[in-house]
Amino acid sequence: GTPLYYISQIKDITNRKQVEADLRKVAAEDSLTGVANRRQFEADLAAQVSRCRRQMETAALLMLDIDSFKSVNDTYGHAAGDAVLKAVAADLACRVRAQDIVARVGGDEFAVIMVGGDAETGTSLAEEMMEHFDTRQVDYEGRQIGCRASIGSQVITGDEKDIDEVLLGADHAMYGAKELRRSTS
């Protein structure tokens, strides 16, 4: 009845909190651009719709699509396209307030949630950003690559039944801007 041996197991968990933080970041961040990914964006958008409904406030959603992005990849290669995506994400992040949310939601599509924004501020930022990207040149291996973009905005009132309704409105506004820019070019 006397034990002959003892077996013990020791596990170092000192870096567990850092690993958990790293995993949360990977789950929420676009690995190329460093802004929020689509999954995080949808969660943030749902939270904004709920906040607007609860507090009877508004927010603005901007959807941005880089015009003729496929030709950047086809002409200069995917590394150049990646450089353009990174530059667009950085430019967006620099031009919004700290409480606003910038996300990459698709290949060459980005979104901005302007917390507390309204129709006027959403439209104003969209116009300002389109003007910026009309002249923006990304330097890639000594070449200057344009990154013109079309941007549409949609007000979030809290009356929407779900985020798909908000996204559809913003998408329609973005494609309307894209069509208008094509017809006036």
N, C-alpha and C positions, 0 to 999 in steps of 0.2 A: 503494500500500500504506500510505499515511499516513492515519490517521483525520482526518476533517474536523470531526466533531462528537462530543460526548459527551452521552449522555442518562442522567440519574440519577433515581431515585425515592426519596423519603424518606417514611417513615411514622412518625408519633409514636405510640409504644406505652406511654407513661408511665402512662396511665390504664387499661391493659389489665387489671391485677390488680383494680382497682376494678370494672370492667365484669364480669369473671368472678365476683367476689363478689356483685354485684348480680343476675346471672343465676342463681346458685345459690340466692339468697334467694327470687327470684321462683318458681323451680321447687319450692321446699320450703314456702313460706308461703302461708297463706290470705290473699288480698289484702284482704278486708274486716276480719277480726278480728286478724290479725297472729300467730295461732298456727299450728302446723303444718297443712298441708293433707292430704288423704286419701292422696296418693301418698307423702308423707314419713311419715305415720302407718303405712302398711302396711310400709314399709321398716324403721321403728323397731320395729314389732311383731314382724316376722320376726327381727330381731336379738335382741329380748328372748326369744323362744321358743328361739332357738339358745343364747343365754347360759344360760338356765335348764336346758336339756338338758346343756350342757357342764359347768356348775359345780354341777349338782344343787341349784339354788336355785329360788325362786319369785318371781313378780311378780303384780301384780293389774291387771286391765283393768276400767275403769269405762266404761259407755256411758250417755250422757245424751241425753234427748229433751225438748225444751221442749213442755210440754202446751199444746194448743190454739193453737199458733203461727200457724196459718192465719188464725185470727180476729183476731190482732194486725194482720197485713197487710191483711185485709179491712176492719177497722174504722178503723185509723189510717193505713194506707198502708205502702208498702215501706220508706220511709225510717225509719219508726218501728220496723219489724221489724229493719232493719239496726242500729238503736240497741240493741235488745234483744240481738241476737246479739253485738255488741261488748261489751256489759255482761256477758253470761254468760261469754264468753271471758276477759275481764279478771278476773272473780270466780274462775273456775277457776284461772287462772294464779297468782293471789295466794294460793290456799289449798293449793297443792301444793309439794313440795320442789323445789329447783333441778334435781335429777337426773331428776325425773318429766317426762313428756311430755304436753302438752295439744294436742289437734288438733280441728279442725272436719272431720268426716268426711262430712257431708251438709248439706242445707239448714238444718235446725234440730237436727242431731245432733252431739254432741261426744264425744270419747273422752279418757280419761286413762290412761296407762300408769304405774303405780306401781312403779318399779324396786325390787326386793327386797320388795315387798308380799306379804301373804298374805291368807287369807280374812277374818281378823279386821280387818286394817287396811283392806282394800277395802270391807267392809261398813260399817265405822265411818265412813269418808270419804263413802261413798254416802249414809248416813243424815244425816250432818252437812250435806252439800250440799243434800239435799232439804229439810231444815228451813230452811236459809238461803234457798233459792229460793222456799219457800212464802210468805215475807214480803217478798221482794225486790221493790222497785218501781223501775222505770227511769223517770227524768224525761225526757220528750220534749215539747218545746214547751209546757211548763206542765202536761202531763198525766202522770199516774202510771200506768204500764203494768206489770202483773204479769208475772212470768216463771217461774211454777211449772214444775218439771221432775221427770221420773221418771228414776231412775238404777238401773242394775243392775250387779253386779260379778261377775267371773269370775277364778278363780285360774289363773295360767299356771304349769304344773309342768314343762314341757319334754317331757312325754309326748305332747303333741299332735302329730298328723301334719302339720298345717300351720296357718297363721293363720286359715283359714276356720273351723276347729273352735273356736278360741278366740273368734272373733267371733260365731259362732252361739250359744255359751254365754252370752256377755255380752248379746247381743240378747234371748235368751229371758228372762234375768234382768231386763232393762230393761222388756220388755213385761209381764212378771209384776208388776213394781212399778207400772207404769202401770194395769194392770187392777185391782190391789188398791186403788190410790188412787181409781179411778173408783167402785168398789163401796162404799168407805167415805166418799165425799163426800156 
